[in-house]
């Protein structure tokens, strides 16, 4: 299926590693010019070089999205390099630190909210006016299954991701008649470098070699972490494919939606 993304300009925040890097690679494979973002210039450049090695077109920007001035500078640099942003993927975020209900503090919640929700608000506010003028735009916010199925730990992270779902629904209503769609993708258990390291760490405690095939590690460790009906973790490519579709003209009638990529973990329609 041709997604007609050639010539589109895509900014993926937090794309120097993990899910963001996977999304950036996927958009580039579909022909979009991808602006890779992160705080570590070396990591950002590394992802851009991977994309360019496969024939993709990239530009790189850096900046701390919790700082309004750095966001303004970052977006200005992106525009100078590639033009107005057609596709924005708000992926940057994460938890402010491990916490549970016996140790959590309000300051930690504020930090996590800033890094996830307010970071997305800052970048979106900077690129949305041009999308509205062009009467075409795609905003895709990366939330998490934790926003729908909150675990006992890291309540700050679950709450922030739930807020992103509400934010996306509101924004979608505000821009629906202007050619700008806003959707959310909520990944479940995904095979990132971080997850691979953690799974292998646990696998070693069960007598599995550090360099064992991933299938062996996954089979032994996944049931300890999550009950995934399809019996495996998701891949970065599967996340990227979903984002690419939502970013395309073929998804023009989809807005205000939340797409769960969780292998069936949340039993709902």
N, C-alpha and C positions, 0 to 999 in steps of 0.2 A: 504494500500500500504506500503510495506516494503521499507524504504528509505536507508537501508544499512548504517546507521551511527554508528553502534556499533563499539567501539574501536577507533573512530576518536576523535581527540583532538581539542576542539573548544575554542577559546578565544573571549569573548564578552566584548568589552570595554564599560564602563559606564553602567554596568549591576547591579548596586546596588539598582536600583529602576526603575519604569516606563517601557517603551518599552524594554529597555535592559534587565531588570529582566525577563520580559515575554519571550523574545527570549531565555535567558539562561534556563529557565524552559522547554521551548519547545524542545530545543536541547537535554536536559538531558532525557526527556521522550522518545526520539527517540534512546537513547542508547549512545549518545556521552558523553565523559568526558568533563565537562564544567569548564573552568577557569573563575570565576566571578571576575570582576574588578570594582574598584571605588576608590574614594579618602577617603571615610569614612570607616574605618576598621569595625566598628560595623554594618553599613548597609550592607557591603559586606558579612560579616559573617552571617547576618540574612537571606539573599537570599540563601546562600550556605546551611544553615540549612533547609530551606524550601525544597530545591531540594533533599537533603539527606533523609529527612523524607518521600519522595515518592519513595525512592529506587535509586535515581540518584547518580552519582559520580562527585564530584567537588573538585576544589582547589581554593584558594583565593589569589589574588594579589592586591596591592594598588599602586597608583602612579598618579602624575599630568602629563598628557600627553602633556602639553605645555612646559615641561622641558625635554630636550633630555636625560640628565643623568638619570632621574627617569624612562623614557621609557626603557632605556637599562637595568636598574636594574629590572624593572617589567617583561620584556620579559625573562630575564635570570632566574628569579624566576619561571616563568611559565614553561620554559623548564626543569628546575631542578625537578619540581614537577611532570610533566606529559609527557615530551618529546617534540619533534618538533610539532609546530602548523599545523594542517591540514586545519582548518576552522577559518578564522578571520572575525568577524563581527565588523566593525567600527561604533559603535553606539554613543560613547561619543560626546558631543557637546552642543548645546544650544545657546541662544542669549546672547550677552554681556550686555544686559539690555534694558529696554523699550526705544524706540526712535521713532521719526518721522522726517520728512524732515525739520522741523523747529528747531529741537534740536540735530540732529545727528552730531557726530564728527568723524573725520578720525580715531582717536585713538580707538574709540569703534568698528569700522569696523575691525581694525587690531586685536583687542582682539577676536572678534567673528570668524574671519578667522582662527586665530591660534587654537582656541578651537575646530573647526570643521574640516577644511581642513588639516592644518598642523599637527594636532594631528593624523589624519588618515595616513598621509604620514609618520610620524615618526614610528608608529607601523608597518605599512605595510613594510617599508624599512627593519625593523628588522626581520620580519618573512618570507618575500618573497624568499630570497635565498634558504632556506631549502625546500620550496615548489617546487622551480624550480629543485633542485637536485633530489627530490623525483618524479618529473614529475606528481604531483597531488597536487591540492590545491583549496580552495574556498575562495574568498574574497568578502564579501557582505558589501557594504557601505550604511548606513542608511541616506538618504537625507530627503526630505520633499516635500509635494505638494506645499509648499511655494516657492520652487525653480522653479516651473513651472507656478504657479499662484500667483505671488507676491502680497500681500496686500499692502495697503498704509503705514501701520506701520511696524516697525522692518525691514527696508530695508537691514540692515547689515546681518540679518539672512537669508533672501531670497537669497541674493547674494552669501553667503557662501555655501548654499545648492545647488545652481545652479553650483557653481564651483565644487562641489563633483560629479555632474553628468558628467561634462566634464572630470574630473580626472579619473573617473571610465572607461569611454569610451576609453581614451588613454591607460590606464593600460591594459585593456582587449586586445587591439590590440598587445601590447608588449608581452603578456604572452600566447596568444591563442594556439600557437604551442607547448607549454611546459606543457600542462595538467593542467594549472591553469586558472580557470574562474573568471571573475570579473563582478559583477552585482550590481545594485543599487535598493533599495526598497524605495519608496516615500510614506510614510503614509499620510493620510489626517487627519480627525478628529477622534481621537482614545480615547477610554475610559480608560485613565490612572487615577491615584490617583489625579494628579494635575487638570485634566479636571473635574473629579467628584466633587472636592471641588469648582471649579469655577462655574460649572453649578448649584450646590446646593445653592451657594451664590446668584446667580442671581434669582433662583427659589423663594427664600425667599422674594425677592422684589415684586414678583407676587403672594404672598399669599400662597405659597406651603410650607408645613412643612419641617424642616431640615431633618427629618427621613422618608420622603415620599419615596415610591417605585421608583426605578430608572426609570422605564418606564414612570411614571408621570412627573418626572423631565425632562427627555429627550424630551418628547413630547412638553413640554412648552417652553424649552430653546433652543433646537437645531436650530429652525428656526431663532432665533435671531443671531446665530453665523455663520451658514453656510447653503447653499442650497444643501443638500445631496439627490440625487434622490432616494436612497434606503430608506430614511426616518429614519435613525438611525446612530449612531456613530459606528466605527469599534471597534473590541476587541483586546486585547493584544494577545489572542490566534490566531486570524487571521493573525496578523503580524508574529507571531512565525511560523505558518504553512508555510507561504510563504518563510521565511528564511530557514526553514528546507528543503524544496524542493530544493531551489537553492543551498543549501550546499551538496546535495546528489549526488551520481553517476548518478541518473536518469536525472539530469539537465546538463549533461556533454556537450551538444550541445548548451547550452544557455550561452552566454557571451557578454558583452557589452550592456546588456539590462537594462532598467529601468522599474521595476514593480510598478505600481501605485495601492495603496490600499486606494481608496478614495470614494468608494460607488457611483462612476459615476460622481463625481464633475467636472472633466476635460473632456469636450466633444471632444474627439479626438480618432483617431484610432492608 
